[in-house]
Amino acid sequence: MKKILSLILIITLVFLLCSCGKYVSSYRAVGLVRSNTSHSCDASFLSLEGELVFKLKRSGSGEGDIQYSVSAEEGEIRLYYDIYGTKSELTCAKAGETLKGRGGYVEGGKTVYIIIEAAKGSHGKVSVELDG
């Protein structure tokens, strides 16, 4: 009986430790180059389909915003963020567009999920930095 309870406890702990992230990347890509630091992320790709997720954290105690640049050579690229449990759109770039801007409100110490969604065959580049 103790062995069964121990096994159930171990399995439960494994599931709890593995499911710490709120979002999971799920994509198909060709020529994907990505980088991620604690306060910025970049991704460029020849072809992307699906959802690519980055986890950033705003350092310091002040407040700031999200600075972004999205360039879509082909297809459509949508950029979202989630800070307080709600997925919100920052921008959407269609084929031939390059969009730069600021958005969102980020308090110091908060975790920010950056979500890149791309339609099949999208080609482009995304750059995001927490500012402030």
MOWODA-V724904 format. One record per pair of residues at least 6 apart in sequence whose ideal C-beta (glycine too) atoms are under 8 Angstrom apart, sorted by the first residue. I is the first residue (numbers start at 1). J is the second residue. D is the distance in Angstrom with one decimal. If there is no record, write none. Layout:
# MOWODA-V724904
i=I j=J d=D
i=I j=J d=D
This chain:
# MOWODA-V724904
i=21 j=53 d=7.9
i=21 j=55 d=7.1
i=22 j=82 d=7.1
i=22 j=113 d=6.3
i=23 j=51 d=7.6
i=23 j=53 d=4.3
i=23 j=82 d=7.2
i=23 j=113 d=5.3
i=23 j=115 d=6.2
i=24 j=53 d=6.7
i=25 j=50 d=7.7
i=25 j=51 d=6.3
i=25 j=52 d=5.2
i=25 j=53 d=4.6
i=26 j=50 d=5.2
i=26 j=51 d=5.3
i=27 j=48 d=6.1
i=27 j=49 d=6.4
i=27 j=50 d=3.2
i=27 j=51 d=6.0
i=27 j=52 d=5.2
i=27 j=118 d=7.4
i=28 j=47 d=7.8
i=28 j=48 d=7.4
i=28 j=49 d=4.8
i=28 j=50 d=5.9
i=29 j=45 d=5.4
i=29 j=47 d=6.5
i=29 j=48 d=4.9
i=29 j=49 d=7.6
i=29 j=50 d=8.0
i=29 j=52 d=7.8
i=30 j=45 d=7.1
i=30 j=46 d=4.9
i=30 j=47 d=4.1
i=30 j=48 d=8.0
i=31 j=44 d=7.9
i=31 j=45 d=5.7
i=31 j=46 d=3.3
i=31 j=47 d=6.8
i=32 j=43 d=6.8
i=32 j=44 d=7.6
i=32 j=45 d=4.5
i=32 j=46 d=7.9
i=32 j=48 d=6.6
i=33 j=42 d=8.0
i=33 j=43 d=7.2
i=33 j=44 d=5.2
i=33 j=45 d=7.4
i=34 j=41 d=7.2
i=34 j=42 d=6.6
i=34 j=43 d=4.4
i=34 j=44 d=7.8
i=34 j=52 d=7.4
i=34 j=54 d=8.0
i=35 j=41 d=6.8
i=35 j=42 d=4.9
i=35 j=43 d=8.0
i=36 j=42 d=8.0
i=36 j=54 d=5.4
i=36 j=55 d=7.8
i=36 j=56 d=7.8
i=38 j=56 d=6.6
i=38 j=57 d=5.4
i=38 j=59 d=6.7
i=39 j=56 d=5.8
i=39 j=57 d=7.1
i=39 j=58 d=7.0
i=39 j=59 d=6.2
i=39 j=129 d=6.5
i=39 j=130 d=4.6
i=40 j=56 d=7.0
i=40 j=127 d=7.6
i=40 j=128 d=6.4
i=40 j=129 d=4.1
i=40 j=130 d=6.9
i=41 j=54 d=4.0
i=41 j=56 d=6.4
i=41 j=114 d=5.8
i=41 j=126 d=7.9
i=41 j=127 d=7.7
i=41 j=128 d=5.2
i=42 j=125 d=7.5
i=42 j=126 d=7.0
i=42 j=127 d=4.8
i=42 j=128 d=7.6
i=43 j=52 d=6.0
i=43 j=54 d=7.9
i=43 j=116 d=6.2
i=43 j=125 d=7.0
i=43 j=126 d=5.0
i=44 j=124 d=7.3
i=44 j=125 d=4.1
i=44 j=126 d=7.7
i=45 j=118 d=7.7
i=45 j=122 d=7.5
i=45 j=123 d=6.7
i=45 j=124 d=6.8
i=45 j=125 d=7.6
i=46 j=123 d=5.7
i=47 j=121 d=5.9
i=47 j=122 d=7.0
i=47 j=123 d=6.1
i=48 j=77 d=7.9
i=48 j=116 d=7.7
i=48 j=118 d=4.1
i=48 j=122 d=5.1
i=48 j=123 d=7.6
i=48 j=124 d=7.8
i=49 j=118 d=6.0
i=49 j=119 d=6.9
i=49 j=120 d=4.4
i=49 j=121 d=7.0
i=49 j=122 d=7.0
i=50 j=117 d=7.5
i=50 j=118 d=6.8
i=51 j=115 d=6.1
i=51 j=116 d=7.1
i=51 j=117 d=5.2
i=52 j=115 d=7.5
i=52 j=116 d=4.4
i=52 j=118 d=7.5
i=53 j=113 d=6.1
i=53 j=114 d=7.1
i=53 j=115 d=5.4
i=53 j=116 d=7.7
i=54 j=113 d=7.3
i=54 j=114 d=4.4
i=54 j=115 d=8.0
i=54 j=116 d=7.8
i=54 j=128 d=7.3
i=55 j=111 d=6.4
i=55 j=112 d=7.6
i=55 j=113 d=5.9
i=55 j=114 d=7.8
i=56 j=111 d=7.3
i=56 j=112 d=4.7
i=56 j=113 d=7.8
i=56 j=114 d=6.2
i=56 j=128 d=7.5
i=56 j=130 d=5.6
i=57 j=109 d=7.3
i=57 j=110 d=7.2
i=57 j=111 d=5.2
i=57 j=112 d=7.0
i=57 j=130 d=8.0
i=58 j=64 d=6.5
i=58 j=106 d=4.6
i=58 j=107 d=6.8
i=58 j=108 d=5.5
i=58 j=109 d=6.4
i=58 j=110 d=5.2
i=58 j=112 d=6.4
i=58 j=130 d=5.0
i=58 j=132 d=7.3
i=59 j=108 d=7.0
i=59 j=109 d=7.5
i=60 j=108 d=4.6
i=60 j=109 d=7.7
i=60 j=132 d=7.7
i=61 j=108 d=4.2
i=61 j=109 d=7.0
i=62 j=108 d=5.3
i=62 j=132 d=5.7
i=63 j=105 d=6.8
i=63 j=106 d=6.6
i=63 j=107 d=5.3
i=63 j=108 d=6.5
i=63 j=132 d=5.9
i=64 j=106 d=5.3
i=64 j=130 d=6.1
i=64 j=131 d=4.9
i=64 j=132 d=1.7
i=65 j=102 d=4.9
i=65 j=103 d=6.4
i=65 j=104 d=5.5
i=65 j=105 d=6.3
i=65 j=106 d=6.2
i=65 j=130 d=7.9
i=65 j=131 d=5.7
i=65 j=132 d=6.3
i=66 j=81 d=5.9
i=66 j=90 d=6.5
i=66 j=102 d=6.6
i=66 j=103 d=5.5
i=66 j=104 d=4.2
i=66 j=106 d=6.5
i=66 j=112 d=7.1
i=66 j=114 d=7.8
i=66 j=128 d=6.3
i=66 j=129 d=7.6
i=66 j=130 d=6.2
i=66 j=131 d=7.1
i=67 j=101 d=7.8
i=67 j=102 d=5.3
i=67 j=128 d=7.2
i=67 j=129 d=4.8
i=67 j=130 d=7.7
i=67 j=131 d=4.5
i=68 j=79 d=6.0
i=68 j=90 d=5.8
i=68 j=91 d=6.6
i=68 j=99 d=7.8
i=68 j=100 d=7.0
i=68 j=101 d=6.2
i=68 j=102 d=7.4
i=68 j=103 d=7.1
i=68 j=126 d=7.3
i=68 j=127 d=6.8
i=68 j=128 d=4.9
i=68 j=129 d=7.8
i=69 j=98 d=7.3
i=69 j=99 d=7.3
i=69 j=100 d=4.7
i=69 j=125 d=7.6
i=69 j=126 d=7.3
i=69 j=127 d=4.5
i=69 j=128 d=7.9
i=70 j=77 d=5.6
i=70 j=79 d=5.5
i=70 j=91 d=5.7
i=70 j=93 d=4.3
i=70 j=97 d=7.9
i=70 j=98 d=7.2
i=70 j=99 d=5.0
i=70 j=100 d=7.9
i=70 j=124 d=7.0
i=70 j=125 d=7.6
i=70 j=126 d=5.2
i=70 j=127 d=7.9
i=71 j=93 d=6.7
i=71 j=97 d=7.5
i=71 j=98 d=4.2
i=71 j=99 d=7.7
i=71 j=124 d=5.1
i=71 j=125 d=4.8
i=71 j=126 d=7.7
i=72 j=93 d=4.1
i=72 j=94 d=6.0
i=72 j=95 d=5.7
i=72 j=96 d=7.2
i=72 j=97 d=5.6
i=72 j=98 d=7.8
i=72 j=122 d=6.4
i=72 j=123 d=7.3
i=72 j=124 d=4.2
i=73 j=95 d=7.0
i=73 j=96 d=7.2
i=73 j=123 d=4.5
i=73 j=124 d=5.4
i=74 j=95 d=5.3
i=74 j=121 d=6.1
i=74 j=122 d=6.2
i=74 j=123 d=4.2
i=74 j=124 d=7.4
i=75 j=94 d=8.0
i=75 j=95 d=6.1
i=75 j=118 d=6.3
i=75 j=119 d=4.8
i=75 j=120 d=7.1
i=75 j=121 d=5.1
i=75 j=122 d=3.0
i=75 j=123 d=6.4
i=75 j=124 d=7.4
i=76 j=92 d=6.7
i=76 j=93 d=7.2
i=76 j=94 d=5.2
i=76 j=95 d=7.2
i=76 j=118 d=7.2
i=76 j=119 d=4.5
i=76 j=122 d=6.2
i=77 j=92 d=7.2
i=77 j=93 d=5.0
i=77 j=116 d=6.6
i=77 j=117 d=7.4
i=77 j=118 d=5.1
i=77 j=119 d=7.9
i=77 j=122 d=5.5
i=77 j=124 d=5.3
i=77 j=126 d=6.5
i=78 j=89 d=6.5
i=78 j=91 d=7.6
i=78 j=92 d=4.7
i=78 j=116 d=7.5
i=78 j=117 d=4.4
i=78 j=118 d=7.6
i=79 j=89 d=7.2
i=79 j=90 d=4.5
i=79 j=91 d=5.1
i=79 j=92 d=7.3
i=79 j=93 d=7.9
i=79 j=114 d=7.3
i=79 j=115 d=7.4
i=79 j=116 d=6.0
i=79 j=117 d=7.9
i=79 j=126 d=6.3
i=79 j=128 d=7.4
i=80 j=87 d=5.2
i=80 j=88 d=6.3
i=80 j=89 d=5.4
i=80 j=90 d=6.4
i=80 j=114 d=7.5
i=80 j=115 d=4.1
i=80 j=116 d=7.9
i=80 j=117 d=6.8
i=81 j=87 d=7.7
i=81 j=88 d=5.9
i=81 j=90 d=5.7
i=81 j=103 d=7.6
i=81 j=104 d=5.3
i=81 j=112 d=5.9
i=81 j=113 d=6.6
i=81 j=114 d=5.7
i=81 j=115 d=7.0
i=82 j=88 d=7.0
i=82 j=112 d=7.3
i=82 j=113 d=4.3
i=82 j=115 d=6.9
i=83 j=104 d=6.8
i=83 j=105 d=7.8
i=83 j=106 d=6.2
i=83 j=110 d=5.6
i=83 j=111 d=7.5
i=83 j=112 d=5.2
i=83 j=113 d=7.7
i=87 j=115 d=6.7
i=88 j=104 d=7.1
i=90 j=101 d=7.6
i=90 j=103 d=4.7
i=90 j=104 d=6.7
i=91 j=99 d=5.1
i=91 j=101 d=6.4
i=91 j=103 d=7.4
i=93 j=99 d=5.0
i=93 j=124 d=7.0
i=102 j=131 d=7.1
i=104 j=112 d=7.6
i=106 j=112 d=5.9
i=106 j=130 d=5.8
i=106 j=132 d=6.9
i=112 j=130 d=6.4
i=114 j=128 d=5.1
i=116 j=126 d=5.3
i=118 j=124 d=7.7
